[in-house]
Amino acid sequence: MNTENKETLYVKVKDMAGNDFVCPLDELGDPKSISDAEFENCVEDVVVGRYAGQMKIVDPAH
């Protein structure tokens, strides 16, 4: 049995209005074109600030 802990990676994205969000990378089909359903798992960038040390945010190209 595999008990490896997989770290969740996050990516910064913008909505159509230009607001910044942080989303789980593995739940996005294309970080450059996000559906409304995918945005449900995202949080506003300003909320993430206090948790930044606990989240690994990567470049969407990775």
LUMRO-291982 format. One record per residue (C-alpha): residue number from 1; x, y, z. Coordinates in steps of 0.02 Angstrom, whole numbers, always signed. Each point is the difference from the previous one (the first is absolute). Example, Ala and Ser with C-alpha at 12.3 -4.5 7.8 and 13.67 -1.06 7.14 Angstrom:
<recs>
<rec n="1" east="+615" north="-225" up="+390"/>
<rec n="2" east="+69" north="+172" up="-33"/>
</recs>
This chain:
<recs>
<rec n="1" east="+0" north="+0" up="+0"/>
<rec n="2" east="+64" north="+173" up="-45"/>
<rec n="3" east="-6" north="+117" up="+150"/>
<rec n="4" east="+98" north="+141" up="-83"/>
<rec n="5" east="-65" north="+173" up="+44"/>
<rec n="6" east="-26" north="+100" up="-159"/>
<rec n="7" east="+25" north="+187" up="+22"/>
<rec n="8" east="-136" north="+106" up="-79"/>
<rec n="9" east="+68" north="+129" up="-121"/>
<rec n="10" east="-90" north="+164" up="-31"/>
<rec n="11" east="+5" north="+125" up="-141"/>
<rec n="12" east="-47" north="+185" up="-8"/>
<rec n="13" east="-134" north="+43" up="-128"/>
<rec n="14" east="-111" north="+148" up="-45"/>
<rec n="15" east="-187" north="+0" up="-30"/>
<rec n="16" east="-81" north="+95" up="-144"/>
<rec n="17" east="-11" north="+158" up="+107"/>
<rec n="18" east="+188" north="-7" up="+37"/>
<rec n="19" east="-14" north="-58" up="+181"/>
<rec n="20" east="+141" north="-112" up="+63"/>
<rec n="21" east="-36" north="-175" up="+65"/>
<rec n="22" east="+100" north="-151" up="+56"/>
<rec n="23" east="-61" north="-170" up="-62"/>
<rec n="24" east="+56" north="-181" up="+24"/>
<rec n="25" east="+100" north="-40" up="-157"/>
<rec n="26" east="-55" north="-182" up="-11"/>
<rec n="27" east="-183" north="+53" up="-10"/>
<rec n="28" east="+22" north="+115" up="-150"/>
<rec n="29" east="-11" north="-58" up="-179"/>
<rec n="30" east="+88" north="+154" up="-71"/>
<rec n="31" east="+60" north="+135" up="+123"/>
<rec n="32" east="-18" north="+130" up="-139"/>
<rec n="33" east="-184" north="-40" up="-31"/>
<rec n="34" east="-95" north="-43" up="+159"/>
<rec n="35" east="-184" north="-46" up="+7"/>
<rec n="36" east="-121" north="+63" up="+132"/>
<rec n="37" east="-5" north="-175" up="+76"/>
<rec n="38" east="+190" north="-1" up="+19"/>
<rec n="39" east="-5" north="+171" up="+85"/>
<rec n="40" east="-105" north="-76" up="+140"/>
<rec n="41" east="+159" north="-82" up="+68"/>
<rec n="42" east="+100" north="+162" up="-5"/>
<rec n="43" east="+26" north="+133" up="+132"/>
<rec n="44" east="+32" north="+185" up="-19"/>
<rec n="45" east="+184" north="+46" up="-1"/>
<rec n="46" east="-20" north="+122" up="+147"/>
<rec n="47" east="-66" north="-141" up="+110"/>
<rec n="48" east="+151" north="-110" up="-39"/>
<rec n="49" east="+124" north="+127" up="+68"/>
<rec n="50" east="-11" north="-62" up="+178"/>
<rec n="51" east="+21" north="-182" up="-55"/>
<rec n="52" east="+136" north="+28" up="-130"/>
<rec n="53" east="+131" north="-95" up="+101"/>
<rec n="54" east="-110" north="-155" up="-1"/>
<rec n="55" east="-40" north="-1" up="-187"/>
<rec n="56" east="+114" north="-39" up="-145"/>
<rec n="57" east="-44" north="+120" up="-143"/>
<rec n="58" east="+78" north="-43" up="-168"/>
<rec n="59" east="+9" north="+72" up="-175"/>
<rec n="60" east="-144" north="-69" up="-107"/>
<rec n="61" east="+125" north="-56" up="-133"/>
<rec n="62" east="+67" north="-137" up="+118"/>
</recs>
